Amino acid sequence: MNSTSKRSAAQVTSALLKIRAWEKLHIPSSQSTLSNEIFWLIAHHNMIQQPLNLKQLFLSISYSETAIRLQLNNLIEQRYCSLVIDTNDKRLKHVVAGEKMIALIDQYAILVADSLAVKALKHKKISITTHSLSR
């Protein structure tokens, strides 16, 4: 590895450490793999405007339903997300990102863009779209 490659690698690892430090301070239960996975799955489905229902959540993560429910309930209690009954099919409950989660994701996107010097994101105003279901 030449000196330019080493310098680039050092910049990337430095940026990743900065991002990880921010995650530890701001992302709920960033030390818990399960909680982290649930958080990002909910956030992702919100951002792509495809609401995630409980069954999809349980099938998307390879942990027990009990463990998932426990972590999900913690996120709900902390107001990062909520359960919303589907207006067309009352048997379905969607897991919807709350304002608190959306604000964190917006901050996170800016941090990552700045830390990794992602020019495409740095020079554009980042706007996070949300999917809103009837509450």
Secondary structure per residue as TSV (DSSP state, phi and psi in degrees):
chain	resnum	aa	ss	phi	psi
A	1	M	-	360.0	126.4
A	2	N	-	-79.9	172.8
A	3	S	H	-65.2	-33.1
A	4	T	H	-66.2	-42.9
A	5	S	H	-64.6	-40.4
A	6	K	H	-64.3	-40.9
A	7	R	H	-65.0	-43.2
A	8	S	H	-63.3	-43.0
A	9	A	H	-64.3	-39.6
A	10	A	H	-64.7	-37.8
A	11	Q	H	-65.9	-40.2
A	12	V	H	-66.5	-47.2
A	13	T	H	-65.1	-35.6
A	14	S	H	-62.9	-43.8
A	15	A	H	-63.6	-41.6
A	16	L	H	-64.9	-37.6
A	17	L	H	-65.5	-38.1
A	18	K	H	-64.0	-43.5
A	19	I	H	-63.6	-45.1
A	20	R	H	-63.0	-39.4
A	21	A	H	-62.4	-41.2
A	22	W	H	-63.5	-43.9
A	23	E	H	-57.4	-44.3
A	24	K	H	-61.1	-32.8
A	25	L	H	-82.1	-30.0
A	26	H	H	-117.4	-35.0
A	27	I	S	-82.0	127.0
A	28	P	T	-61.7	132.1
A	29	S	T	52.4	44.8
A	30	S	T	-65.5	-12.4
A	31	Q	T	-85.4	-15.9
A	32	S	-	-96.4	118.6
A	33	T	H	-58.9	-45.1
A	34	L	H	-63.8	-49.8
A	35	S	H	-61.0	-41.2
A	36	N	H	-61.7	-44.4
A	37	E	H	-63.5	-43.1
A	38	I	H	-63.0	-47.1
A	39	F	H	-54.6	-51.2
A	40	W	H	-71.8	-31.7
A	41	L	H	-66.4	-44.6
A	42	I	H	-62.6	-46.5
A	43	A	H	-59.7	-45.7
A	44	H	H	-60.9	-48.9
A	45	H	H	-63.2	-33.3
A	46	N	H	-66.3	-44.1
A	47	M	H	-67.3	-33.2
A	48	I	T	-90.5	5.2
A	49	Q	T	57.4	39.7
A	50	Q	-	-124.4	92.9
A	51	P	-	-54.4	138.3
A	52	L	E	-95.8	125.2
A	53	N	E	-94.4	168.2
A	54	L	H	-58.1	-43.3
A	55	K	H	-61.3	-43.1
A	56	Q	H	-61.8	-40.0
A	57	L	H	-60.6	-48.9
A	58	F	H	-61.7	-36.5
A	59	L	H	-80.3	-19.0
A	60	S	H	-83.6	-17.6
A	61	I	S	-123.7	133.4
A	62	S	S	-89.8	58.6
A	63	Y	S	-129.9	166.5
A	64	S	-	-67.7	153.5
A	65	E	H	-60.0	-37.1
A	66	T	H	-62.4	-45.5
A	67	A	H	-64.5	-41.4
A	68	I	H	-64.1	-45.6
A	69	R	H	-59.3	-41.4
A	70	L	H	-60.7	-49.2
A	71	Q	H	-68.0	-39.6
A	72	L	H	-62.3	-43.9
A	73	N	H	-60.9	-36.9
A	74	N	H	-62.7	-43.9
A	75	L	H	-64.6	-38.1
A	76	I	H	-66.7	-45.5
A	77	E	H	-60.1	-34.4
A	78	Q	T	-84.5	1.4
A	79	R	T	68.2	29.1
A	80	Y	S	-82.8	-24.6
A	81	C	E	-154.9	174.2
A	82	S	E	-148.4	164.6
A	83	L	E	-101.0	130.8
A	84	V	E	-125.7	128.6
A	85	I	E	-73.3	133.2
A	86	D	-	-62.2	134.0
A	87	T	S	-72.1	-25.6
A	88	N	S	-92.8	-29.8
A	89	D	-	-135.4	99.2
A	90	K	T	-63.1	-11.7
A	91	R	T	-77.5	-20.2
A	92	L	-	-92.7	137.2
A	93	K	E	-118.7	126.6
A	94	H	E	-97.2	143.1
A	95	V	E	-96.3	114.8
A	96	V	E	-116.6	133.9
A	97	A	E	-64.3	138.1
A	98	G	-	-90.7	173.3
A	99	E	H	-58.2	-35.6
A	100	K	H	-62.5	-43.4
A	101	M	H	-68.1	-43.3
A	102	I	H	-62.0	-41.0
A	103	A	H	-63.4	-41.0
A	104	L	H	-64.1	-42.0
A	105	I	H	-64.6	-39.4
A	106	D	H	-61.7	-46.9
A	107	Q	H	-62.1	-40.8
A	108	Y	H	-64.2	-43.6
A	109	A	H	-60.6	-41.4
A	110	I	H	-66.9	-44.4
A	111	L	H	-58.3	-48.0
A	112	V	H	-63.7	-44.5
A	113	A	H	-60.5	-44.5
A	114	D	H	-68.7	-43.6
A	115	S	H	-66.2	-40.2
A	116	L	T	-97.1	3.6
A	117	A	T	52.9	49.4
A	118	V	-	-79.4	100.9
A	119	K	H	-59.4	-37.7
A	120	A	H	-62.5	-33.7
A	121	L	H	-89.7	-34.3
A	122	K	H	-64.0	-35.0
A	123	H	T	-92.3	-4.0
A	124	K	S	-110.9	146.9
A	125	K	-	-73.4	126.7
A	126	I	-	-84.7	125.1
A	127	S	-	-127.3	131.1
A	128	I	-	-98.0	124.4
A	129	T	-	-92.5	145.7
A	130	T	-	-119.7	153.0
A	131	H	-	-104.2	124.0
A	132	S	-	-111.3	128.2
A	133	L	-	-106.6	157.1
A	134	S	-	-60.1	133.6
A	135	R	-	-109.5	360.0
